[in-house]
């Protein structure tokens, strides 16, 4: 399974990505989690103390492997050795990589790095029991660049608010444009109210689960520990179960 997790900033993408990675690994899957967000948080959410080196900083390797004659991009650069060398494992056996970002203001196009990541993604999955989880950057620009191309499921994380729900329409369009057939939703930070229920009822995509607002997530952040070590796993376990049913 290749799963991309998308949504607006601050909705809880990383919490969901880290907890799903833990649950799949706990149940015997070989899990690779890739942080595609410029604001690198997934490694710490998985209990990795020393962050892996971002792939986007491997300038010489990217230039050598991706950029061909006359500035063209190689479609299938060699990445297997890079994949192993620049990944780390947490104590639960989850393999973690970081895409990284580039500085703003004239640093050039991000296309070579994205071409490199796409090659990494092709290399990541080759056995039935493998799971790849992509913690996408905030917003939906990455879908326009095609970074999430070829995933089995795009999960949009939303809060029960009007603006967040409206984002689903743009996610659907860009997802379809790059060939993503399955889109589902996780509602996070839910606080019971009639208006919140009304907003959720208007979502036309399959809802994998609803995660209620809980101070345990704030506690995990303050203590810099994985959220799955201090929060109730039951809603996440249900989401994982539904993902398995949805992708099969």
N, C-alpha and C positions, 0 to 999 in steps of 0.2 A: 504493500500500500504506500502510495505517495500522497501525503496530506499537506495542503497549504492552509495556513491560518492567517486571515486578513481582517482588517477593520480599521477604524479611526484610532488615533493615538489615545492611550489611557483606558481602553475598554477591557483590557485583560487578556490580550493575545498571548503574551509570554507566560502568564500563569497557566493558561489552558495548554499551551504547547509543552511546557515542562511537566505538568501533571500527567498528560496523556503519554509522554515519553516514558515517564516512570512506570505507569500502569502497563503499557505494552511490554516493557522490559521485564517487569515483575512476572508477567504471564508467559514468558519464554520467547518473545519475539526478539530479533536482533534489530535494535533501534539506532537510527542515526538522526540527530537533531541539528539543523543548520539555522543559525541566526542570520537572517537576511536584513535585519534592521540596523540602521546607522547608529542608533542608541543601543549599544550591546548590553543586553541584560539576561539573555537565555543561559549562558554558562553559569552565572551566579544562582539563577533560579533552579539549576540542576545540581547545585552544590559544588561546582568546579571553582576552586579558589584562584587558579592561575589561568587566565583567559587564553585560548588558543590564538595564535597569530592570525590576524585577518587575511583572507586570501587576496583581498584587493591591494594589500601592501607588497605582494610578491611581484613587483614591477618587472624585474628581469625575467622571471619565469613566464609571466603573462605575455611579455613581448616576444619571448622565444617560442612559446607554445601556441599562442593564439594569432598573433599578427603575422601575416604572410607577405609576399611580395606586393609592392604597390599599395600597401596599407589595407589589403583585404584580410578577412578573418578566416582562419581554418575552421572547418565545420566540426572536425573530430580531433581536437588536440589531445595529446596524451596527458592524463591526469591521475592515473592510478597511484603512482608513487607520491604525488603531492597530497592526494586524498589521505593516505596513511600517515605521512610525515607531519601534517599540520592539523590532525585531529587529536583530541584527548578523550579519555573515558572517565565518567564519574563512577562513584562507588557502586552504582546499580548496574553498570555495564553499558550505559548509554554513551554512544560515540557522539562527540560534539565538535562542530566546525563553525567558523565565523566568516561570513562574507566580508564584512567591513564596508567602508565607504571611501569617498574621495573628498578632498577639501573643496569648499565652494570658491567661486570667483576665478574662472579662467583655467581650471585644472584639466579641462578637456572632457571628452565624452566618457560615460560609464560603460559603453558598449563592450570593450574588450573584457572587462571584469564580468559582465553578465554572460558573455560567451563562455568564459572560463567556468562560471558557476553552472551553466547549463550542461557543460561537459561533466562537471562533478556530479550533477544529479543523475546523469545517465549511468555513471559508474557506481552510484550508491546502492542501487537496487538490482539484485540478480538472483535472489532466492525467494521462495514462496513465503518464508517466515520473516522476511525483512519488512521493516516499517521505516519510512522516511517522513520526518515532520519538519516543515519549513515555517519558521516564525517570521512572517513577512514584515516589511517596514510599515510604519503608520501610513494610512491613506491607501490609495489604489494605484499610484503611479507605476509601481512594479508590475502590475498587470499589463499596463500599456507597453512596457518594455519586454514583456513575455517571459520574465524570470520564472513564473509559475507554470509555464507551458508543460503539458504532459502529466499533470497531477491527476490522481484518481478522484480526489474530492477537495473542493475548496470550501473551507468553513469560514463564514463571516461571523465575527463576534460583534454583538451590538449591545448597547445599553437600551433600556426601554424608554427611549426619547425620540422625538420626531426627527431630529437631524440625523441621528445614527441610523434610524430605519430607512431614511431617504437614501443613504449611502448604498443600500442594497441594490437599488436600481442601476447605479453606475457600475457596481461590482459585477452584476449579472451581464451587462453589455460587454465589458472588457473581458470577462471570463469566457463568454461565448466566442468572442473574437479570436481567442488563442486556443480554442478547442476544448475548454473545460466543460464537460457535460453535467457533472454533478455538483450542485451548490446546496449547502445546508447552513443552518444558523444555530449559534449558541447565544442565548440571552444571558448576559452577566450583570451583576450588581443590581439584581431585581429587588425592588421594595414593593410589597403588596399594596396595590391601590386599583381603583376601578379604571383610571386612565391608563395605567401601565398594562393592565390586562387588555384593554381596548387596543392599544398599540400592538401588542403581541398578536392579537387575533387578526390583525391586518397583514401580517407577514405571510406571503404566499409560498415561501420555501419550507421544506421540512425543517422542523425545529428539533435538534438533537437533544437539547436539554436547557433547563433554566437554572442558573446558579444565583442563589439569593445573596444579597449583600451581607458580608460577614467581616467583623473586625479581625478575624484570624489572618486575612490576607495583608492587612496593615501590619499586624504583628510580625508576620514572616518577613516583610520588607524591612522593618525596623531592626529585626534580629539577624537579617541577612542569612536566612535559612530557606531551603526549598519550601514552597507553600504546601506541598503534599505531606510534609512532616508535622504540620500543626493544624491543618484544616481537614474538614470532613470530606472523605473521598467518595462518598456515596453518589453525589450528583455527577462526578467525573467518571465513575465506574459505569454509570448508566449511559453517559455520552459515548464512552469507549465501546460499550456493547452495541449501541445503535450504529456507530461508525462501521463496525465489523459487519453488521447486517446490511448496511447501506451500500457498502463497496462490493460485497460478494455478488 
